[in-house]
Amino acid sequence: MSANFYLKAFVLFSSVFMNVVSPVSAQYTETFEIGITGGQTFTSNGLGFTLTNALTVRTAGGTEGYNQSANFIENTAFPGPQIGQTSRITTDGGAIINIKSLFLFVSLDGGETPSTDGSSSVRFVGKLAGVTQFTVIKTTGFVTNFTAPGNGFGFVDFLTEGGQNVANSSIDELEITLQGTFNYLAIDDFSWSMVILPVSLSSFTAALENEKAVINWRTSQEINNSHFTIEKSTDGTNFTLIRTVRGRGTYSNVSDYSVTDQTPANGINYYRLKQYDFDGKVKDHGVRTVTFNGSSYNLRAYPNPVVNNVFTLESSENNMGLSYTITDISGRRLTAGRINQERQSVDITSLPKGIFILQLTNGKNIKLLKK
């Protein structure tokens, strides 16, 4: 969006054992001077932002912004400047950013003059998916004159403001509250950087397939990714590791992963996906559930071992109409049939003594022994 952006740092390093590329951290400073149309949205370096409550982008022209610029954000949209007002700057689509700094103008008289009463303050709250990541309260350092280049705007550095360093906190919303008797605020030269996640997860699902729980996930990119783990629980609290899956390291294309739990428990099965970086950092990608109500395709053969060349095949109603084959242990087909009763006799007089496999077309199978 704005022509003013500064590439802050590139960090590349190589290891004797592996090549790892660290994310690029690019800092952008939005001055609201280029391509801004006003209203309660703006775009900066391709990322959309939304302003809430009274915040709006001023585009009236003039030289009232920081360094005598024309455009800036202020709280003059409905309901207008108010004591105790809370407004928000939110990224579109939940994009994750770091807030680095901004220039702030506050006043007690609706924006006529930069002013303070010595006790009023401004509270900044950074949030990610609605959860507070930091709270910074600015109590001092407010500008009270129009001296250039500030023009009433004072610098707020989230690296040091309030005795904290929150400049690298991952957020998707900055909440700003006027405290005390402040009723007007304006923001200019809004500096931020995009957070590049080590692994961008496109999807994560779990489903019951042929009486097995199949867990699938897809990534659109991976950076410094060592491996994934799938953990299982039957109570949603106590999890046990069931599989470790190697990651792609650093990879910019789509990758698909799958794990199958051959023996889901009756009831609700909880599956948790975690991702591990090479540097030991762990990301929990949440839990998916699969409900298993026991086998709906019961199949039993008796007597087994088979005597007198005949056995009884007992099957559930869900198996009616399914075909079956009997093979030797090498997979060679010897005979076949169809299930048409819950209990039916199967004659294997033509088969020699040995071990055989009876398999339904739904994958269910039984090992048979003929003596």
Secondary structure, DSSP 8 states (H G I E B T S, - for coil): --S-EEEEE--EEE-SS-EEE---EEEEEE-S-SS---BSEEEETTEEEEE-TT-EEE---SS-SGGG-S-EEES-STT-S-TT-EEEEEEGGG--EEEEEEEEEEESSTTSS----SS-EEEEEEEETTEEEEEEEE-S----S--TTTTT-EEEETTTGGG---TT--BSEEEEEEETT--EEEEEEEEEEE---SEEEEEEEEEEETTEEEEEEEEEEEEEEEEEEEEEESSSSS-EEEEEEEEEEEE-S-EEEEEEESS--SEEEEEEEEEEETTS-EEEEEEEEEEE-S-SS-EEEEEEEEETTEEEEEE-GGGTT-EEEEEETT--EEEEEE--SSEEEEE-TTS-SEEEEEEETTS-EEEEEE-
